[in-house]
């Protein structure tokens, strides 16, 4: 009985959050997407959104290519304050394109180790 109540309360808390706009570099591999926000270059947000994954496949020319995205949605962290996963729930895709020179300059170096875990 407590679990359904917890799920409903969690859903309401997420629904009550105001959407934010995030700009960053995004890569997708077999439906698993990672977003590296421009304003938080050492943070990786997991993104599971089929529309964004489809848009990525249409725009990426190489595997693991980083694309610039602007998204509107809600950040949802799970786990404890000492660890856990960071997610971004997409509500609207504003832009998906190849990054321009100088865009998100602090993101590129920490991104490549995260992507190297893919075969």
SVG drawing of the C-alpha trace seen along z (x, -y; Angstrom):
<svg xmlns="http://www.w3.org/2000/svg" viewBox="-2 -30 42 33">
<polyline fill="none" stroke="black" stroke-width="0.4" points="0.0,0.0 2.9,-2.4 4.6,-1.9 1.7,-3.1 1.3,-6.1 5.0,-6.9 4.8,-6.6 1.9,-9.0 3.6,-11.5 6.8,-11.3 4.9,-11.8 3.2,-14.9 6.4,-16.4 7.9,-16.0 4.8,-17.4 4.8,-20.4 8.3,-21.4 8.7,-24.2 10.3,-23.2 13.8,-24.5 15.6,-25.0 18.9,-23.2 21.6,-23.7 24.3,-21.1 26.0,-18.3 24.0,-15.1 25.0,-11.6 22.9,-8.5 23.8,-4.9 21.1,-2.2 18.4,-4.4 20.5,-5.4 21.1,-9.1 23.6,-11.3 23.3,-15.0 26.2,-17.2 24.9,-20.6 27.0,-23.6 26.6,-25.3 27.6,-22.2 30.3,-20.5 31.1,-17.8 27.5,-16.6 26.0,-13.9 22.3,-13.6 20.6,-10.4 17.9,-11.1 15.4,-8.4 13.3,-10.1 12.4,-8.3 11.7,-11.6 15.1,-12.9 16.8,-9.6 15.1,-9.7 16.2,-13.3 19.7,-12.3 19.8,-9.4 18.6,-11.7 21.3,-14.4 24.3,-12.4 26.7,-11.4 29.1,-9.3 28.6,-6.9 28.8,-8.7 28.8,-12.1 28.1,-14.9 25.2,-17.1 24.2,-20.5 20.7,-20.4 18.3,-22.8 15.7,-21.1 12.8,-22.1 12.0,-19.7 12.4,-18.7 15.6,-17.5 14.9,-14.4 17.6,-13.0 17.3,-9.6 19.2,-7.9 20.7,-9.4 22.5,-12.7 25.7,-10.7 25.2,-9.1 22.5,-8.1 21.7,-9.0 20.8,-12.2 18.0,-12.3 16.4,-14.9 12.8,-14.3 12.3,-16.0 9.0,-17.9 10.0,-19.8 12.9,-19.5 13.8,-23.0 16.9,-22.4 19.2,-19.6 22.2,-20.3 26.0,-20.0 27.8,-22.1 29.4,-25.4 33.0,-26.3 33.3,-27.5 29.9,-26.1 30.0,-24.5 33.8,-24.8 34.2,-23.1 32.2,-20.1 34.3,-18.2 37.2,-17.0 35.1,-15.2 32.7,-13.8 35.0,-11.4 35.8,-9.1 32.0,-8.8 31.4,-7.7 34.3,-5.3 32.2,-2.8 30.2,-2.0 31.5,0.9"/>
</svg>
